[in-house]
Amino acid sequence: MTSPSSVADLFHTLSYGVYSVGVSHGGRRNAFTAAWVMQVSFEPLLLALSVNPGNASYPMLRESGRFTVNVLHAGQLDLARALGTRSARDGDKLDRIRWRAGPVDAPILQDAVAWFSCEVLDNHRAGDHQLVVARVRDGGVLQPDARPLGYAETGEMDGSAELYPETL
Ligand SMILES: Cc1cc2nc3c(=O)[nH]c(=O)nc-3n(C[C@H](O)[C@H](O)[C@H](O)COP(=O)(O)O)c2cc1C
């Protein structure tokens, strides 16, 4: 490191959006906040998502092979917190949210900027996360004029600063 900034500061210069990933399996549905989502191919259209396998959503995603990505807007910081700082293990997170079942049965949040419906193609171990590569099967823009929420706007909401080592 050539400056006094921390490893966490370094990694927090990377830019991401903020998404709600919806899952459905065995009659149960859930959603969690994710920042680590990106497009990785045009042909076919692929998204990659890095998931902590400890998330309650992960076995549902793995078993069903499907999920939705909902793009959150700048006014949805509280929603990002509600879905990203509590687990489905602590109670239903969808009971106070407006959503509908999408084409793969996973939740589409009705107030989101846009949604993607995805089918898992590959799943790779990536350190302490699973890197899921998925084909986009359907999707739509719900609020064309809304500004997508940026990860930097969530501050320390995900508590990630303490997960970085002190030095590289
Ligand atoms: C802003 C923010 C970004 C997050 N990004 C991710 C992510 O990219 N991947 C992930 O697995 N968890 C991410 N999380 C953490 C999960 O949302 C969190 O662990 C959630 O409680 C998991 O819910 P579940 O156990 O109901 O699946 C993020 C949380 C926040 C607040």
Ligand as a Chemical Component Dictionary entry (heavy atoms), coordinates in Angstrom:
data_LIG
# 
_chem_comp.id                   LIG 
_chem_comp.type                 NON-POLYMER 
_chem_comp.pdbx_formal_charge   0 
_chem_comp.three_letter_code    LIG 
# 
loop_
_chem_comp_atom.comp_id 
_chem_comp_atom.atom_id 
_chem_comp_atom.alt_atom_id 
_chem_comp_atom.type_symbol 
_chem_comp_atom.charge 
_chem_comp_atom.model_Cartn_x 
_chem_comp_atom.model_Cartn_y 
_chem_comp_atom.model_Cartn_z 
_chem_comp_atom.pdbx_ordinal 
LIG C1  C1  C 0 -25.483 -3.118  0.532  1  
LIG C2  C2  C 0 -25.363 -4.617  0.708  2  
LIG C3  C3  C 0 -24.769 -5.385  -0.285 3  
LIG C4  C4  C 0 -24.679 -6.777  -0.152 4  
LIG N1  N1  N 0 -24.116 -7.509  -1.166 5  
LIG C5  C5  C 0 -24.113 -8.862  -1.076 6  
LIG C6  C6  C 0 -23.640 -9.639  -2.166 7  
LIG O1  O1  O 0 -23.242 -9.133  -3.215 8  
LIG N2  N2  N 0 -23.638 -11.004 -2.020 9  
LIG C7  C7  C 0 -24.109 -11.617 -0.887 10 
LIG O2  O2  O 0 -24.094 -12.858 -0.815 11 
LIG N3  N3  N 0 -24.564 -10.898 0.164  12 
LIG C8  C8  C 0 -24.599 -9.542  0.087  13 
LIG N4  N4  N 0 -25.075 -8.800  1.122  14 
LIG C9  C9  C 0 -25.456 -9.475  2.377  15 
LIG C10 C10 C 0 -26.836 -10.157 2.320  16 
LIG O3  O3  O 0 -27.824 -9.304  1.772  17 
LIG C11 C11 C 0 -27.240 -10.538 3.770  18 
LIG O4  O4  O 0 -26.315 -11.464 4.295  19 
LIG C12 C12 C 0 -28.656 -11.072 3.877  20 
LIG O5  O5  O 0 -29.041 -11.037 5.246  21 
LIG C13 C13 C 0 -28.816 -12.517 3.387  22 
LIG O6  O6  O 0 -30.183 -12.827 3.488  23 
LIG P1  P1  P 0 -30.735 -14.339 3.539  24 
LIG O7  O7  O 0 -30.002 -15.068 4.657  25 
LIG O8  O8  O 0 -32.209 -14.182 3.846  26 
LIG O9  O9  O 0 -30.487 -14.952 2.211  27 
LIG C14 C14 C 0 -25.193 -7.410  1.016  28 
LIG C15 C15 C 0 -25.790 -6.632  2.026  29 
LIG C16 C16 C 0 -25.890 -5.253  1.870  30 
LIG C17 C17 C 0 -26.551 -4.430  2.960  31 
# 
loop_
_chem_comp_bond.comp_id 
_chem_comp_bond.atom_id_1 
_chem_comp_bond.atom_id_2 
_chem_comp_bond.value_order 
_chem_comp_bond.pdbx_ordinal 
LIG C1  C2  SING 1  
LIG C2  C3  SING 2  
LIG C2  C16 DOUB 3  
LIG C3  C4  DOUB 4  
LIG C4  N1  SING 5  
LIG C4  C14 SING 6  
LIG N1  C5  DOUB 7  
LIG C5  C6  SING 8  
LIG C5  C8  SING 9  
LIG C6  O1  DOUB 10 
LIG C6  N2  SING 11 
LIG N2  C7  SING 12 
LIG C7  O2  DOUB 13 
LIG C7  N3  SING 14 
LIG N3  C8  DOUB 15 
LIG C8  N4  SING 16 
LIG N4  C9  SING 17 
LIG N4  C14 SING 18 
LIG C9  C10 SING 19 
LIG C10 O3  SING 20 
LIG C10 C11 SING 21 
LIG C11 O4  SING 22 
LIG C11 C12 SING 23 
LIG C12 O5  SING 24 
LIG C12 C13 SING 25 
LIG C13 O6  SING 26 
LIG O6  P1  SING 27 
LIG P1  O7  DOUB 28 
LIG P1  O8  SING 29 
LIG P1  O9  SING 30 
LIG C14 C15 DOUB 31 
LIG C15 C16 SING 32 
LIG C16 C17 SING 33 
# 
